[in-house]
């Protein structure tokens, strides 16, 4: 870490001038955390310390750089991930070379409704800063984003924020990281003071204290460790040495001899542990203060560059074989599109992470996923809602492209002569729906265009038309997400729309094995229509989705009609049979049938497949599934009994309680259908002192009496 006082980067900086740095001096990082842990505040201080802003923005005042949308500033939450590029001069790091480092930062949302933003950001990042609330440690969304980072093997440094507030618990927070996340984590900093007396941190590697006088103080003062903190600092240093020695041969040799590794060896061991994803250093403090300088040093020194992560792998669509692409500018271009936004000034922007090669404005590239060629109109560097045009983009960069029309989130991009399909991005299924209709006829066409653009941006936002009622149904991850999307239609697209009450995204499935026959015969002069098939349906495990199998033997049905049967089956299951909800967790096998040499057609077998699966499903004990939510309520202890009683009345299963800081946390599983308006009810019960966190958990069978009510409301026949 650097020796304060730190020389800040130049306050006037053009990225185009300084952006070309060696690849080992690039850091692509995300700021991830539970809602309200302080991600955006951390980003703001980083931008201030690196000279990108003259004044530190405030979430409360709506003056932050990365929360630039009107809805974000009004609500004080992050809704869309924002990318920004800044620079940091490392002045004394012994694990890596000193000098000028480029940091590409993505500030992600903490609310579960916008989890897609976190998912796609982590897919393309090389490292992350995980922010925890130092009063509570690991919270529900902390676990969710940690698992997302695990899924994409993203190395992390952790920081305990808000240690200046009443209830700060440094030791308890570290314990929760180790126990709840199973992380091999140790502090590399220890706070000087706690709660309102917090005034700096101790660097456990260097064994020096760094203090400040206030928020506007940009200079850290280096001091000897105060006597009252010396023993605890030595304890944590010994713990750190034990945790990381295995990652460096020289450090391990000294540790086994009972000697203390020197600073260089310790830093090198920490870096190797972090880059390998096996060690997570913990910093701590108040992220509004100058100690964020030490966080920047840690980001540069311990998180990987594009050269430190394994080469990207993908499938060559020409040969079907696995290929690697080295992170070099002189190899064939490959990139992943991970985000689409509609910009009012430049139109459709596609964000991409370049994994190999380079690309220039005007180049023709190949969308391997869609098998279409695209021409790059302009290349844009991102600064939250500000854009800067560049002529070329290189390996390791995150840039946006103007002019490519058919590329969407998760698509692989390459050169036409060197195609490669990279791992895409998987998103969760929506759990809640809303009927929406334009307020006037003039809004009809505008609404269609607005919905199309918003669905292009957000992979968890789904749209379909109910052909029986003519209504447009929009679906998403939660009420807040849908509310904001409807608000964006009004503000950005001038569409006034009326919405119905939120509806739970129920699903249908079966419990038994059954068979059904579908025979479609029509004679209407000339050629007739003939399709005949027999299918077998059986239940799959929860969450396993739909599977179709061809078990035709002896040519009972020609191979060219099998896909038509599958199409008919899928369409019928999508519309639902019991109460009009999509069917899931079902395997359908076509095992027999017959055909006519002249009259058989794709359409006839499509209809026969639809008839057969309906007949089979009706004999297979149909049930309705509902989304079950994980509910976490943090409350003062005196309201715990009333809150548990209210949850029990909502068909919730209380999983247990725990003490977290000064609050009691109630963990429960509850049906989404019972949670409408729960935040308001909770405020009433607790006089506004409790707060709830709700995220999707799984689907479960609806009790029969409630299922009967759902079927009755749907107007479908109960058989």
C-alpha angles and dihedrals in degrees: 000000000000126000108245138250083080121206107228123225116261112288091222109058135159112201092210091062097048103026098093103086129148111280092246087063096058122097120189105193140165129210106223133175150123115295113285096011090121108265097142092042089053091050091049093053090047090054090047094048092048093050097249091122132030094212130033111249123228128220090209092052094043092237101121122128099219097042092064102143115100091236091052093052093045094049099034093232136109113248105168127031111252124207123210135168124220140156137234131191111220106208104180119013118143099190092062141013119289120237146076115346129188116219120195106197130195115193107204132199121258098204114100091226087070097044090127088070090057093044096053094041093053090048091066103032127097097207143000143212108224111206119203129187102247091216097058107018113200115024130180098272089042087064092045096052091041089057090046089054090047089052091058095036093241114172114227143199115202130216127192105217131191095037085144092069130088111271095032109161114184097172094043092049092052090049091052091051091053097042104036098037098031087227126164091228134155133172120255089184134045123198121250100221125346138237110359092352094060108128107157146320140271116236101223092194096054094027094227131123123234117198139178135196102221148330095288091050107107096178124083116211116220114221140163113267109273111251094244090059099044098091096046090047091053090048093053092044091055089048091050093049091051092048098050107028092092090065096062126047096214093046090048093050091053092045092053089050090053092249127131114248112235122247094265094051092046093051091047091051092049091050093050091048093049096045090050090053092238101105133046119195116211124217124182144197142077111322092210090068138081092262085086083082086072090049089054090051089051092049092052096039102042110023117082130258119221086267093057097058121076116270112271114261130207145150124274103226091206095058104017089230128131116257137186127218117205117222094249133124094224097060128081115296119256130167142160123230106221106166141025125199134175109230117199091218106039102019124225114018121192115198115213138180112218112219100175140005126008137268136205135207108272095029121136111233132181125239098213094187093055096028092231134127118234132189119222110231100182137352117221134194113215129233102168101276094351122091133204122193119228131181098220138023125203142203113294095025128123109213140155126239128214120203105034108116108178100046117104138173113309097018120139118230127198143139115293091242096048109040122179131172112218126200107283128215123265119211131195121255118257116259103192135048139196132197111228132185133174116259092225137015090254088060093054099084093036091052092053091052093045093050091048092053094045092048088050089056100043119048092194092056108091129185131196139158122238099222093196095058100021090232124143110233120202120193135192148148097283148344093269093056093050092044091054093046091053089048090051090053089057097044103036102029101027091235118151109203136175118222133200127221116293112268125208115244098239120182133202130225142158136246104200142053113254142160132220140183129220122192121175117185125166128166113195106157121289110016116013130202123257128174127152130172142155120214136189121211128198136172121258128202119285111280095013094112128201128339129182122198131189110217097162113137131186095020096284086152120022114248093242091066097052093083089051090054089049091050091051091048093050094048092050093047092047091056092048128230107218102044106347098271122128115268119234142171092043134129118208121193124185106211108164145004143126140249142202121236093224109020102043115104142164091258093050093052091044089057092043090052090051092050093046096051092047091052091048096046093052088061095045101075102259119216136181122239124207131197113258116207130211105233123196118183120189110199144155107265096249092069096046097098094050092046093049089048091051092048091051089054087057094060089258124156110218107219096190145289134256138183114246115179108308094339138078114231119210116202118200144154115228136171112257089226090068097048101071108132092003095139090059092046091049092052089052094050094047100034088246095304100108126070132196132215116198128185134164114269111170145308122271136180115273115236110260097246091054092043089055090054091049091050091047091052091049092058091227123136111264092227 
